[in-house]
């Protein structure tokens, strides 16, 4: 570090402050990506890809789940994807997609642009009243996979669900909460 170039400038401290701002802006209810922040899981998670969800190409009878996906039902899996951005977040859950998607519930209603391969991610039952604010970019989540038709409380039908353990999320500290609310005021 070249602190002598600018008297009083500490590059390490500036880099650390920048890192802190980035962390605060991207984690209101922080998802501890991967294996719940270093907590060892009882079993090694199977890595699933969204391409493993349905047989391609689809036949005349519509989509069919792959054998890989069916075998993973009830197992601990790791899934990497993009959080679906919604106008109003749903308490205790969010959707994970293979590509970035923004839903406009008010304008589009049921005519959304969600891909077929989609997972509904559930927080631990004790966290069902928590809101998970939108997080940009790819995220890796590890949890228990559940398959089958289920009608959600908002009327949407889910076929693939990922249940996160309690230690996969944490509440925000006051500074993170304030930063999150501030970022909402400046969205365009």
N, CA, C and O atoms as a DFTB+ gen file, in Angstrom:
752 C
 N C O
     1  1       0.834      -1.173       0.000
     2  2       0.000       0.000       0.000
     3  2       0.881       1.238       0.000
     4  3       1.908       1.270       0.678
     5  1       0.496       2.235      -0.738
     6  2       1.290       3.448      -0.870
     7  2       0.640       4.591      -0.090
     8  3       0.120       5.536      -0.684
     9  1       0.672       4.501       1.244
    10  2       0.071       5.530       2.088
    11  2       0.811       6.857       1.973
    12  3       0.237       7.912       2.244
    13  1       2.085       6.812       1.572
    14  2       2.882       8.030       1.523
    15  2       2.486       8.942       0.358
    16  3       2.849      10.118       0.370
    17  1       1.760       8.450      -0.638
    18  2       1.377       9.273      -1.784
    19  2       0.365      10.329      -1.376
    20  3       0.486      11.487      -1.778
    21  1      -0.629       9.952      -0.588
    22  2      -1.654      10.873      -0.112
    23  2      -1.582      10.900       1.409
    24  3      -2.073       9.978       2.061
    25  1      -0.991      11.922       1.980
    26  2      -0.876      11.977       3.442
    27  2      -2.240      11.834       4.116
    28  3      -3.200      12.510       3.746
    29  1      -2.311      10.961       5.092
    30  2      -3.548      10.755       5.833
    31  2      -4.492       9.746       5.194
    32  3      -5.519       9.405       5.782
    33  1      -4.158       9.262       3.995
    34  2      -5.021       8.289       3.311
    35  2      -4.558       6.885       3.659
    36  3      -3.391       6.546       3.458
    37  1      -5.439       6.087       4.165
    38  2      -5.119       4.707       4.510
    39  2      -5.884       3.809       3.542
    40  3      -7.100       3.665       3.666
    41  1      -5.199       3.215       2.596
    42  2      -5.832       2.410       1.555
    43  2      -6.548       1.200       2.133
    44  3      -7.633       0.838       1.678
    45  1      -5.943       0.576       3.135
    46  2      -6.592      -0.602       3.732
    47  2      -7.924      -0.228       4.379
    48  3      -8.925      -0.925       4.207
    49  1      -7.928       0.860       5.111
    50  2      -9.162       1.305       5.772
    51  2     -10.215       1.685       4.734
    52  3     -11.395       1.382       4.914
    53  1      -9.804       2.344       3.652
    54  2     -10.755       2.732       2.599
    55  2     -11.332       1.499       1.930
    56  3     -12.531       1.447       1.658
    57  1     -10.492       0.501       1.661
    58  2     -10.964      -0.740       1.047
    59  2     -11.946      -1.452       1.974
    60  3     -12.966      -1.972       1.524
    61  1     -11.634      -1.472       3.273
    62  2     -12.518      -2.115       4.237
    63  2     -13.868      -1.396       4.315
    64  3     -14.908      -2.051       4.379
    65  1     -13.866      -0.050       4.311
    66  2     -15.117       0.711       4.354
    67  2     -15.952       0.439       3.100
    68  3     -17.174       0.308       3.183
    69  1     -15.297       0.354       1.945
    70  2     -16.011       0.044       0.696
    71  2     -16.635      -1.343       0.790
    72  3     -17.789      -1.537       0.406
    73  1     -15.881      -2.294       1.295
    74  2     -16.408      -3.653       1.454
    75  2     -17.617      -3.646       2.387
    76  3     -18.617      -4.304       2.099
    77  1     -17.544      -2.918       3.492
    78  2     -18.663      -2.855       4.425
    79  2     -19.909      -2.282       3.749
    80  3     -21.011      -2.787       3.962
    81  1     -19.747      -1.227       2.933
    82  2     -20.896      -0.638       2.238
    83  2     -21.528      -1.647       1.286
    84  3     -22.753      -1.745       1.212
    85  1     -20.707      -2.394       0.560
    86  2     -21.229      -3.392      -0.375
    87  2     -22.003      -4.462       0.382
    88  3     -23.092      -4.855      -0.035
    89  1     -21.444      -4.933       1.493
    90  2     -22.121      -5.973       2.279
    91  2     -23.451      -5.458       2.803
    92  3     -24.452      -6.172       2.746
    93  1     -23.481      -4.228       3.314
    94  2     -24.724      -3.680       3.843
    95  2     -25.783      -3.537       2.768
    96  3     -26.962      -3.776       3.028
    97  1     -25.388      -3.155       1.574
    98  2     -26.360      -2.930       0.508
    99  2     -26.937      -4.227      -0.038
   100  3     -28.067      -4.248      -0.524
   101  1     -26.172      -5.305       0.038
   102  2     -26.634      -6.540      -0.600
   103  2     -27.210      -7.551       0.364
   104  3     -27.649      -8.618      -0.067
   105  1     -27.227      -7.255       1.658
   106  2     -27.737      -8.263       2.583
   107  2     -28.592      -7.645       3.666
   108  3     -28.090      -7.296       4.734
   109  1     -29.859      -7.508       3.406
   110  2     -30.756      -7.027       4.439
   111  2     -31.069      -8.172       5.397
   112  3     -30.816      -8.062       6.596
   113  1     -31.595      -9.225       4.897
   114  2     -31.702     -10.460       5.670
   115  2     -30.669     -11.351       5.016
   116  3     -30.937     -11.965       3.983
   117  1     -29.519     -11.423       5.596
   118  2     -28.392     -12.047       4.915
   119  2     -28.615     -13.539       4.735
   120  3     -28.887     -14.262       5.693
   121  1     -28.497     -13.983       3.507
   122  2     -28.485     -15.403       3.227
   123  2     -27.044     -15.849       3.329
   124  3     -26.179     -15.318       2.633
   125  1     -26.782     -16.794       4.165
   126  2     -25.430     -17.299       4.300
   127  2     -25.290     -18.399       3.257
   128  3     -25.623     -19.560       3.498
   129  1     -24.793     -18.006       2.104
   130  2     -24.774     -18.870       0.937
   131  2     -23.911     -20.096       1.167
   132  3     -22.979     -20.088       1.971
   133  1     -24.249     -21.146       0.438
   134  2     -23.508     -22.391       0.543
   135  2     -24.014     -23.192       1.715
   136  3     -25.220     -23.282       1.946
   137  1     -23.106     -23.766       2.443
   138  2     -23.462     -24.700       3.514
   139  2     -23.634     -23.983       4.837
   140  3     -22.952     -24.315       5.807
   141  1     -24.512     -23.026       4.902
   142  2     -24.898     -22.342       6.134
   143  2     -23.692     -21.824       6.904
   144  3     -23.530     -22.109       8.091
   145  1     -22.857     -21.070       6.225
   146  2     -21.715     -20.365       6.817
   147  2     -20.797     -21.267       7.620
   148  3     -20.482     -20.977       8.775
   149  1     -20.378     -22.334       7.024
   150  2     -19.382     -23.178       7.658
   151  2     -19.951     -24.219       8.604
   152  3     -19.189     -25.024       9.139
   153  1     -21.234     -24.239       8.830
   154  2     -21.820     -25.258       9.673
   155  2     -21.840     -26.551       8.876
   156  3     -22.433     -26.607       7.798
   157  1     -21.211     -27.570       9.385
   158  2     -21.141     -28.831       8.652
   159  2     -22.517     -29.467       8.577
   160  3     -23.219     -29.574       9.583
   161  1     -22.889     -29.878       7.400
   162  2     -24.173     -30.557       7.225
   163  2     -24.001     -32.039       7.504
   164  3     -22.899     -32.572       7.378
   165  1     -25.080     -32.708       7.883
   166  2     -25.031     -34.121       8.212
   167  2     -24.601     -34.961       7.010
   168  3     -23.975     -36.007       7.180
   169  1     -24.927     -34.520       5.819
   170  2     -24.547     -35.244       4.618
   171  2     -23.992     -34.260       3.599
   172  3     -24.313     -33.072       3.627
   173  1     -23.167     -34.763       2.709
   174  2     -22.628     -33.908       1.659
   175  2     -23.754     -33.606       0.682
   176  3     -24.401     -34.527       0.185
   177  1     -23.997     -32.329       0.401
   178  2     -25.115     -31.999      -0.482
   179  2     -24.839     -32.390      -1.929
   180  3     -23.714     -32.285      -2.417
   181  1     -25.882     -32.837      -2.593
   182  2     -25.846     -33.131      -4.017
   183  2     -26.019     -31.809      -4.746
   184  3     -26.935     -31.050      -4.429
   185  1     -25.163     -31.519      -5.710
   186  2     -25.303     -30.288      -6.481
   187  2     -26.265     -30.530      -7.630
   188  3     -26.028     -31.382      -8.486
   189  1     -27.356     -29.770      -7.639
   190  2     -28.350     -29.846      -8.713
   191  2     -28.208     -28.623      -9.599
   192  3     -27.813     -27.552      -9.137
   193  1     -28.526     -28.782     -10.851
   194  2     -28.591     -27.649     -11.778
   195  2     -30.032     -27.532     -12.244
   196  3     -30.772     -28.515     -12.235
   197  1     -30.428     -26.346     -12.647
   198  2     -31.784     -26.171     -13.159
   199  2     -32.001     -27.016     -14.413
   200  3     -33.125     -27.424     -14.701
   201  1     -30.930     -27.276     -15.153
   202  2     -31.036     -28.132     -16.345
   203  2     -31.387     -29.573     -15.966
   204  3     -31.825     -30.347     -16.817
   205  1     -31.197     -29.936     -14.691
   206  2     -31.539     -31.284     -14.206
   207  2     -33.010     -31.420     -13.835
   208  3     -33.437     -32.510     -13.453
   209  1     -33.796     -30.357     -13.933
   210  2     -35.178     -30.388     -13.468
   211  2     -36.122     -31.137     -14.401
   212  3     -36.856     -32.018     -13.954
   213  1     -36.114     -30.804     -15.682
   214  2     -37.100     -31.363     -16.614
   215  2     -36.428     -31.935     -17.852
   216  3     -35.395     -31.441     -18.303
   217  1     -37.042     -32.993     -18.395
   218  2     -36.528     -33.617     -19.615
   219  2     -36.613     -32.639     -20.776
   220  3     -37.588     -31.899     -20.910
   221  1     -35.587     -32.645     -21.611
   222  2     -35.563     -31.809     -22.809
   223  2     -35.318     -32.695     -24.019
   224  3     -34.514     -33.618     -23.899
   225  1     -35.924     -32.499     -25.140
   226  2     -37.016     -31.552     -25.362
   227  2     -38.303     -32.088     -24.748
   228  3     -38.432     -33.282     -24.481
   229  1     -39.250     -31.182     -24.532
   230  2     -40.534     -31.588     -23.970
   231  2     -41.366     -32.271     -25.038
   232  3     -41.356     -31.875     -26.204
   233  1     -42.073     -33.281     -24.631
   234  2     -42.936     -33.998     -25.559
   235  2     -44.333     -33.414     -25.584
   236  3     -44.591     -32.384     -24.960
   237  1     -45.236     -34.064     -26.301
   238  2     -46.607     -33.552     -26.429
   239  2     -47.387     -33.564     -25.114
   240  3     -48.407     -32.884     -24.998
   241  1     -46.922     -34.325     -24.127
   242  2     -47.618     -34.391     -22.846
   243  2     -47.103     -33.356     -21.846
   244  3     -47.514     -33.352     -20.685
   245  1     -46.207     -32.480     -22.295
   246  2     -45.719     -31.422     -21.424
   247  2     -44.479     -31.818     -20.657
   248  3     -43.845     -32.826     -20.968
   249  1     -44.125     -31.022     -19.646
   250  2     -42.875     -31.258     -18.917
   251  2     -42.930     -32.498     -18.025
   252  3     -43.963     -32.822     -17.438
   253  1     -41.791     -33.179     -17.942
   254  2     -41.620     -34.331     -17.048
   255  2     -40.331     -34.143     -16.268
   256  3     -39.296     -33.801     -16.839
   257  1     -40.398     -34.368     -14.960
   258  2     -39.206     -34.245     -14.121
   259  2     -38.202     -35.326     -14.501
   260  3     -38.575     -36.445     -14.855
   261  1     -36.916     -34.971     -14.419
   262  2     -35.865     -35.937     -14.719
   263  2     -35.731     -36.921     -13.564
   264  3     -36.182     -36.660     -12.449
   265  1     -35.113     -38.038     -13.847
   266  2     -34.853     -39.034     -12.810
   267  2     -33.885     -38.466     -11.769
   268  3     -34.002     -38.771     -10.582
   269  1     -32.937     -37.648     -12.207
   270  2     -31.984     -37.009     -11.285
   271  2     -32.724     -36.172     -10.249
   272  3     -32.417     -36.242      -9.058
   273  1     -33.689     -35.388     -10.691
   274  2     -34.462     -34.552      -9.774
   275  2     -35.312     -35.422      -8.846
   276  3     -35.376     -35.164      -7.645
   277  1     -35.954     -36.434      -9.385
   278  2     -36.813     -37.298      -8.551
   279  2     -36.015     -38.032      -7.480
   280  3     -36.477     -38.180      -6.348
   281  1     -34.821     -38.490      -7.836
   282  2     -33.974     -39.189      -6.851
   283  2     -33.529     -38.257      -5.732
   284  3     -33.271     -38.710      -4.617
   285  1     -33.434     -36.955      -6.017
   286  2     -32.965     -35.985      -5.023
   287  2     -34.056     -35.564      -4.041
   288  3     -33.765     -34.871      -3.067
   289  1     -35.300     -35.967      -4.275
   290  2     -36.406     -35.596      -3.394
   291  2     -36.110     -36.035      -1.961
   292  3     -35.830     -37.207      -1.709
   293  1     -36.174     -35.087      -1.024
   294  2     -35.926     -35.370       0.388
   295  2     -34.467     -35.276       0.790
   296  3     -34.152     -35.357       1.977
   297  1     -33.568     -35.106      -0.169
   298  2     -32.138     -35.045       0.116
   299  2     -31.684     -33.597       0.325
   300  3     -32.382     -32.649      -0.037
   301  1     -30.510     -33.457       0.911
   302  2     -29.886     -32.139       1.022
   303  2     -29.187     -31.857      -0.293
   304  3     -28.341     -32.633      -0.737
   305  1     -29.548     -30.737      -0.918
   306  2     -28.989     -30.390      -2.223
   307  2     -28.441     -28.964      -2.202
   308  3     -28.800     -28.150      -1.352
   309  1     -27.576     -28.696      -3.149
   310  2     -27.041     -27.343      -3.364
   311  2     -27.553     -26.886      -4.715
   312  3     -27.448     -27.611      -5.705
   313  1     -28.108     -25.683      -4.755
   314  2     -28.692     -25.139      -5.977
   315  2     -28.192     -23.704      -6.149
   316  3     -28.240     -22.904      -5.214
   317  1     -27.714     -23.390      -7.349
   318  2     -27.200     -22.056      -7.651
   319  2     -28.134     -21.394      -8.648
   320  3     -28.463     -21.979      -9.680
   321  1     -28.563     -20.175      -8.342
   322  2     -29.464     -19.475      -9.248
   323  2     -29.605     -18.016      -8.858
   324  3     -28.849     -17.488      -8.043
   325  1     -30.594     -17.385      -9.464
   326  2     -30.878     -15.966      -9.236
   327  2     -32.183     -15.824      -8.466
   328  3     -33.167     -16.499      -8.766
   329  1     -32.185     -14.942      -7.472
   330  2     -33.415     -14.655      -6.747
   331  2     -34.353     -13.897      -7.685
   332  3     -33.942     -12.941      -8.343
   333  1     -35.604     -14.325      -7.740
   334  2     -36.594     -13.626      -8.561
   335  2     -36.957     -12.327      -7.848
   336  3     -37.327     -12.333      -6.674
   337  1     -36.846     -11.217      -8.570
   338  2     -37.159      -9.911      -7.991
   339  2     -38.660      -9.660      -8.108
   340  3     -39.219      -9.666      -9.205
   341  1     -39.303      -9.440      -6.961
   342  2     -40.740      -9.175      -6.926
   343  2     -40.985      -7.767      -6.413
   344  3     -40.168      -7.210      -5.680
   345  1     -42.117      -7.196      -6.805
   346  2     -42.486      -5.867      -6.307
   347  2     -42.685      -5.902      -4.796
   348  3     -42.208      -5.028      -4.073
   349  1     -43.390      -6.915      -4.335
   350  2     -43.657      -7.071      -2.906
   351  2     -43.167      -8.461      -2.501
   352  3     -43.703      -9.464      -2.972
   353  1     -42.149      -8.532      -1.628
   354  2     -41.643      -9.845      -1.223
   355  2     -42.691     -10.631      -0.440
   356  3     -43.564     -10.052       0.208
   357  1     -42.593     -11.938      -0.509
   358  2     -43.494     -12.831       0.216
   359  2     -42.826     -13.238       1.526
   360  3     -41.635     -13.546       1.541
   361  1     -43.571     -13.242       2.610
   362  2     -43.023     -13.608       3.914
   363  2     -42.564     -15.066       3.915
   364  3     -43.296     -15.957       3.485
   365  1     -41.350     -15.295       4.401
   366  2     -40.854     -16.639       4.627
   367  2     -40.421     -17.421       3.418
   368  3     -40.039     -18.584       3.552
   369  1     -40.465     -16.830       2.237
   370  2     -40.057     -17.581       1.048
   371  2     -39.724     -16.631      -0.099
   372  3     -40.066     -15.449      -0.076
   373  1     -39.053     -17.181      -1.090
   374  2     -38.749     -16.473      -2.327
   375  2     -38.534     -17.509      -3.419
   376  3     -38.482     -18.707      -3.142
   377  1     -38.408     -17.052      -4.653
   378  2     -38.209     -17.966      -5.778
   379  2     -36.792     -17.838      -6.306
   380  3     -36.209     -16.754      -6.319
   381  1     -36.250     -18.975      -6.743
   382  2     -34.914     -19.045      -7.313
   383  2     -35.037     -19.528      -8.743
   384  3     -35.731     -20.508      -9.016
   385  1     -34.360     -18.838      -9.667
   386  2     -34.503     -19.073     -11.091
   387  2     -33.130     -19.285     -11.739
   388  3     -32.122     -18.833     -11.196
   389  1     -33.075     -19.965     -12.887
   390  2     -31.784     -20.138     -13.573
   391  2     -31.287     -18.864     -14.252
   392  3     -30.133     -18.807     -14.676
   393  1     -32.129     -17.853     -14.362
   394  2     -31.737     -16.582     -14.994
   395  2     -32.390     -15.435     -14.225
   396  3     -33.384     -15.643     -13.529
   397  1     -31.840     -14.231     -14.346
   398  2     -32.452     -13.089     -13.649
   399  2     -33.863     -12.821     -14.179
   400  3     -34.085     -12.785     -15.389
   401  1     -34.806     -12.634     -13.261
   402  2     -36.195     -12.363     -13.621
   403  2     -36.731     -11.288     -12.686
   404  3     -36.467     -11.300     -11.484
   405  1     -37.487     -10.362     -13.260
   406  2     -38.162      -9.353     -12.453
   407  2     -39.655      -9.496     -12.685
   408  3     -40.125      -9.399     -13.819
   409  1     -40.404      -9.727     -11.610
   410  2     -41.856      -9.873     -11.704
   411  2     -42.528      -8.559     -11.365
   412  3     -42.138      -7.872     -10.421
   413  1     -43.533      -8.219     -12.137
   414  2     -44.332      -7.035     -11.871
   415  2     -45.751      -7.512     -11.584
   416  3     -46.608      -7.508     -12.468
   417  1     -45.992      -7.923     -10.338
   418  2     -47.279      -8.504      -9.945
   419  2     -48.443      -7.583     -10.277
   420  3     -49.480      -8.038     -10.759
   421  1     -48.277      -6.299     -10.022
   422  2     -49.362      -5.348     -10.237
   423  2     -49.702      -5.218     -11.724
   424  3     -50.876      -5.241     -12.096
   425  1     -48.690      -5.084     -12.567
   426  2     -48.930      -4.855     -13.997
   427  2     -49.211      -6.144     -14.759
   428  3     -50.068      -6.162     -15.642
   429  1     -48.497      -7.230     -14.429
   430  2     -48.586      -8.453     -15.215
   431  2     -49.551      -9.495     -14.654
   432  3     -50.049     -10.337     -15.402
   433  1     -49.817      -9.450     -13.374
   434  2     -50.686     -10.451     -12.758
   435  2     -50.100     -11.836     -12.934
   436  3     -48.937     -12.069     -12.605
   437  1     -50.901     -12.758     -13.452
   438  2     -50.441     -14.136     -13.651
   439  2     -49.600     -14.306     -14.907
   440  3     -49.021     -15.374     -15.107
   441  1     -49.513     -13.295     -15.756
   442  2     -48.758     -13.378     -17.005
   443  2     -47.298     -13.021     -16.746
   444  3     -46.805     -12.018     -17.263
   445  1     -46.608     -13.827     -15.956
   446  2     -45.216     -13.529     -15.634
   447  2     -44.279     -14.214     -16.637
   448  3     -44.718     -14.964     -17.508
   449  1     -43.013     -13.944     -16.494
   450  2     -42.005     -14.465     -17.402
   451  2     -41.107     -15.471     -16.685
   452  3     -39.910     -15.546     -16.962
   453  1     -41.681     -16.240     -15.769
   454  2     -40.878     -17.190     -15.002
   455  2     -40.548     -18.422     -15.844
   456  3     -41.400     -18.919     -16.581
   457  1     -39.320     -18.910     -15.734
   458  2     -38.966     -20.134     -16.459
   459  2     -39.627     -21.350     -15.812
   460  3     -40.036     -21.301     -14.651
   461  1     -39.727     -22.430     -16.566
   462  2     -40.321     -23.659     -16.049
   463  2     -39.503     -24.201     -14.880
   464  3     -40.052     -24.563     -13.840
   465  1     -38.186     -24.252     -15.063
   466  2     -37.298     -24.735     -14.002
   467  2     -37.162     -23.626     -12.967
   468  3     -36.449     -22.645     -13.177
   469  1     -37.850     -23.796     -11.857
   470  2     -37.927     -22.771     -10.830
   471  2     -38.044     -23.472      -9.483
   472  3     -38.698     -24.510      -9.378
   473  1     -37.422     -22.918      -8.463
   474  2     -37.536     -23.483      -7.116
   475  2     -38.096     -22.415      -6.184
   476  3     -37.666     -21.262      -6.218
   477  1     -39.054     -22.804      -5.354
   478  2     -39.538     -21.931      -4.295
   479  2     -38.709     -22.250      -3.066
   480  3     -38.660     -23.399      -2.625
   481  1     -38.067     -21.250      -2.517
   482  2     -37.164     -21.434      -1.378
   483  2     -37.884     -21.003      -0.107
   484  3     -38.372     -19.877      -0.006
   485  1     -37.943     -21.909       0.854
   486  2     -38.611     -21.650       2.134
   487  2     -37.587     -21.470       3.241
   488  3     -36.633     -22.241       3.349
   489  1     -37.792     -20.447       4.061
   490  2     -36.990     -20.275       5.260
   491  2     -37.452     -21.295       6.296
   492  3     -38.484     -21.943       6.119
   493  1     -36.701     -21.433       7.354
   494  2     -37.068     -22.307       8.463
   495  2     -38.444     -21.885       9.001
   496  3     -38.747     -20.691       9.006
   497  1     -39.285     -22.827       9.454
   498  2     -40.617     -22.464       9.950
   499  2     -40.619     -21.384      11.037
   500  3     -41.574     -20.612      11.130
   501  1     -39.575     -21.319      11.852
   502  2     -39.502     -20.262      12.871
   503  2     -39.262     -18.896      12.249
   504  3     -39.418     -17.878      12.923
   505  1     -38.883     -18.855      10.970
   506  2     -38.595     -17.599      10.279
   507  2     -39.659     -17.289       9.225
   508  3     -39.413     -16.507       8.307
   509  1     -40.840     -17.900       9.353
   510  2     -41.873     -17.748       8.327
   511  2     -42.417     -16.330       8.212
   512  3     -43.048     -16.004       7.206
   513  1     -42.196     -15.487       9.198
   514  2     -42.640     -14.091       9.144
   515  2     -41.538     -13.148       8.662
   516  3     -41.743     -11.936       8.605
   517  1     -40.384     -13.692       8.318
   518  2     -39.263     -12.875       7.872
   519  2     -39.428     -12.526       6.402
   520  3     -39.979     -13.307       5.627
   521  1     -38.951     -11.359       6.026
   522  2     -38.934     -10.923       4.633
   523  2     -37.501     -11.047       4.124
   524  3     -36.558     -10.606       4.780
   525  1     -37.351     -11.643       2.962
   526  2     -36.039     -11.745       2.337
   527  2     -35.988     -10.732       1.204
   528  3     -36.603     -10.948       0.159
   529  1     -35.267      -9.632       1.390
   530  2     -35.190      -8.636       0.317
   531  2     -34.389      -9.179      -0.862
   532  3     -33.562     -10.079      -0.714
   533  1     -34.649      -8.621      -2.008
   534  2     -34.003      -9.049      -3.241
   535  2     -32.484      -8.944      -3.140
   536  3     -31.950      -7.949      -2.650
   537  1     -31.800      -9.981      -3.609
   538  2     -30.343     -10.020      -3.652
   539  2     -29.921     -10.218      -5.098
   540  3     -30.339     -11.184      -5.736
   541  1     -29.098      -9.318      -5.624
   542  2     -28.634      -9.402      -7.008
   543  2     -27.586     -10.489      -7.177
   544  3     -26.875     -10.836      -6.234
   545  1     -27.499     -11.021      -8.393
   546  2     -26.427     -11.943      -8.740
   547  2     -26.740     -13.377      -8.370
   548  3     -27.763     -13.682      -7.756
   549  1     -25.826     -14.245      -8.763
   550  2     -25.974     -15.669      -8.456
   551  2     -25.835     -15.908      -6.963
   552  3     -24.986     -15.308      -6.304
   553  1     -26.672     -16.786      -6.436
   554  2     -26.556     -17.202      -5.046
   555  2     -26.590     -18.723      -5.004
   556  3     -27.293     -19.360      -5.789
   557  1     -25.839     -19.289      -4.098
   558  2     -25.794     -20.737      -3.905
   559  2     -26.478     -21.054      -2.589
   560  3     -26.111     -20.505      -1.550
   561  1     -27.461     -21.927      -2.622
   562  2     -28.217     -22.280      -1.422
   563  2     -28.158     -23.782      -1.195
   564  3     -28.128     -24.569      -2.141
   565  1     -28.143     -24.158       0.061
   566  2     -28.142     -25.569       0.424
   567  2     -29.308     -25.819       1.365
   568  3     -29.470     -25.127       2.371
   569  1     -30.123     -26.820       1.027
   570  2     -31.275     -27.147       1.853
   571  2     -31.884     -28.474       1.431
   572  3     -31.354     -29.174       0.568
   573  1     -33.008     -28.807       2.055
   574  2     -33.695     -30.071       1.763
   575  2     -34.666     -29.866       0.606
   576  3     -35.489     -28.951       0.632
   577  1     -34.567     -30.721      -0.407
   578  2     -35.411     -30.628      -1.591
   579  2     -36.734     -31.349      -1.369
   580  3     -36.770     -32.444      -0.807
   581  1     -37.809     -30.732      -1.814
   582  2     -39.146     -31.336      -1.749
   583  2     -39.797     -31.174      -3.117
   584  3     -39.775     -30.088      -3.698
   585  1     -40.375     -32.254      -3.627
   586  2     -41.034     -32.242      -4.932
   587  2     -42.520     -32.530      -4.789
   588  3     -42.956     -33.135      -3.810
   589  1     -43.283     -32.095      -5.767
   590  2     -44.717     -32.370      -5.802
   591  2     -45.514     -31.095      -5.939
   592  3     -45.033     -30.003      -5.634
   593  1     -46.734     -31.249      -6.402
   594  2     -47.598     -30.086      -6.608
   595  2     -48.056     -29.535      -5.266
   596  3     -48.546     -30.271      -4.410
   597  1     -47.887     -28.219      -5.097
   598  2     -48.366     -27.559      -3.882
   599  2     -48.837     -26.161      -4.246
   600  3     -48.108     -25.395      -4.877
   601  1     -50.056     -25.834      -3.847
   602  2     -50.570     -24.495      -4.085
   603  2     -50.133     -23.602      -2.933
   604  3     -50.416     -23.875      -1.766
   605  1     -49.432     -22.522      -3.291
   606  2     -48.925     -21.583      -2.289
   607  2     -50.069     -20.691      -1.803
   608  3     -51.148     -20.671      -2.395
   609  1     -49.819     -19.956      -0.724
   610  2     -50.856     -19.090      -0.151
   611  2     -51.284     -17.979      -1.110
   612  3     -52.388     -17.449      -0.987
   613  1     -50.416     -17.620      -2.068
   614  2     -50.762     -16.576      -3.037
   615  2     -51.409     -17.139      -4.299
   616  3     -51.660     -16.398      -5.249
   617  1     -51.681     -18.446      -4.314
   618  2     -52.343     -19.079      -5.459
   619  2     -51.393     -19.676      -6.483
   620  3     -51.823     -20.446      -7.342
   621  1     -50.119     -19.341      -6.412
   622  2     -49.126     -19.883      -7.343
   623  2     -48.883     -21.356      -7.001
   624  3     -48.867     -21.724      -5.826
   625  1     -48.698     -22.185      -8.005
   626  2     -48.428     -23.608      -7.795
   627  2     -46.929     -23.839      -7.924
   628  3     -46.313     -23.432      -8.909
   629  1     -46.348     -24.490      -6.929
   630  2     -44.921     -24.831      -6.994
   631  2     -44.778     -26.341      -7.120
   632  3     -45.577     -27.104      -6.578
   633  1     -43.749     -26.753      -7.842
   634  2     -43.452     -28.177      -8.023
   635  2     -42.137     -28.568      -7.370
   636  3     -41.933     -29.731      -7.022
   637  1     -41.238     -27.591      -7.202
   638  2     -39.922     -27.835      -6.605
   639  2     -39.731     -26.821      -5.485
   640  3     -39.855     -25.615      -5.697
   641  1     -39.425     -27.329      -4.278
   642  2     -39.217     -26.457      -3.132
   643  2     -37.889     -26.814      -2.452
   644  3     -37.508     -27.981      -2.367
   645  1     -37.209     -25.791      -1.977
   646  2     -35.965     -25.961      -1.238
   647  2     -36.176     -25.379       0.147
   648  3     -36.469     -24.191       0.283
   649  1     -36.031     -26.205       1.180
   650  2     -36.230     -25.784       2.567
   651  2     -34.864     -25.512       3.199
   652  3     -34.036     -26.414       3.329
   653  1     -34.645     -24.248       3.589
   654  2     -33.365     -23.865       4.185
   655  2     -33.358     -24.140       5.679
   656  3     -34.388     -24.011       6.339
   657  1     -32.205     -24.519       6.218
   658  2     -32.099     -24.669       7.674
   659  2     -32.081     -23.292       8.340
   660  3     -31.793     -22.289       7.688
   661  1     -32.385     -23.246       9.631
   662  2     -32.458     -21.976      10.357
   663  2     -31.143     -21.206      10.292
   664  3     -31.149     -19.977      10.221
   665  1     -30.017     -21.918      10.315
   666  2     -28.728     -21.224      10.325
   667  2     -28.331     -20.682       8.951
   668  3     -27.256     -20.097       8.818
   669  1     -29.159     -20.860       7.938
   670  2     -28.858     -20.327       6.599
   671  2     -29.218     -18.852       6.488
   672  3     -28.831     -18.202       5.517
   673  1     -29.947     -18.311       7.452
   674  2     -30.340     -16.900       7.419
   675  2     -30.069     -16.273       8.775
   676  3     -29.901     -16.962       9.781
   677  1     -30.031     -14.971       8.773
   678  2     -29.883     -14.246      10.037
   679  2     -30.639     -12.937       9.916
   680  3     -30.885     -12.451       8.812
   681  1     -30.999     -12.382      11.030
   682  2     -31.655     -11.079      11.025
   683  2     -30.650      -9.971      10.740
   684  3     -29.440     -10.180      10.833
   685  1     -31.150      -8.811      10.398
   686  2     -30.286      -7.659      10.119
   687  2     -29.957      -6.932      11.399
   688  3     -30.763      -6.874      12.327
   689  1     -28.757      -6.378      11.436
   690  2     -28.451      -5.485      12.546
   691  2     -29.031      -4.116      12.187
   692  3     -29.383      -3.891      11.029
   693  1     -29.139      -3.197      13.148
   694  2     -29.778      -1.898      12.866
   695  2     -29.138      -1.130      11.711
   696  3     -29.844      -0.474      10.946
   697  1     -27.825      -1.200      11.575
   698  2     -27.152      -0.485      10.497
   699  2     -27.533      -1.072       9.132
   700  3     -27.778      -0.328       8.182
   701  1     -27.581      -2.404       9.036
   702  2     -27.986      -3.051       7.782
   703  2     -29.437      -2.713       7.445
   704  3     -29.763      -2.460       6.286
   705  1     -30.295      -2.710       8.441
   706  2     -31.700      -2.383       8.221
   707  2     -31.854      -0.954       7.702
   708  3     -32.594      -0.710       6.749
   709  1     -31.162      -0.027       8.325
   710  2     -31.225       1.371       7.889
   711  2     -30.692       1.514       6.463
   712  3     -31.267       2.238       5.649
   713  1     -29.604       0.830       6.170
   714  2     -29.024       0.887       4.828
   715  2     -29.981       0.305       3.796
   716  3     -30.110       0.835       2.693
   717  1     -30.651      -0.786       4.157
   718  2     -31.613      -1.408       3.246
   719  2     -32.778      -0.453       2.954
   720  3     -33.147      -0.270       1.794
   721  1     -33.353       0.151       3.985
   722  2     -34.456       1.081       3.790
   723  2     -34.023       2.289       2.961
   724  3     -34.782       2.797       2.135
   725  1     -32.804       2.734       3.193
   726  2     -32.266       3.853       2.410
   727  2     -32.151       3.466       0.935
   728  3     -32.463       4.270       0.058
   729  1     -31.706       2.245       0.660
   730  2     -31.567       1.809      -0.738
   731  2     -32.924       1.720      -1.432
   732  3     -33.008       1.929      -2.642
   733  1     -33.985       1.415      -0.688
   734  2     -35.318       1.361      -1.287
   735  2     -35.804       2.739      -1.732
   736  3     -36.571       2.851      -2.688
   737  1     -35.361       3.777      -1.044
   738  2     -35.771       5.136      -1.386
   739  2     -35.142       5.601      -2.690
   740  3     -35.643       6.534      -3.317
   741  1     -34.058       4.969      -3.105
   742  2     -33.329       5.440      -4.286
   743  2     -33.409       4.476      -5.453
   744  3     -32.543       4.505      -6.328
   745  1     -34.408       3.634      -5.492
   746  2     -34.590       2.742      -6.628
   747  2     -35.312       3.491      -7.729
   748  3     -36.195       4.308      -7.469
   749  1     -34.929       3.205      -8.955
   750  2     -35.572       3.861     -10.104
   751  2     -36.296       2.849     -10.927
   752  3     -36.903       3.198     -11.939
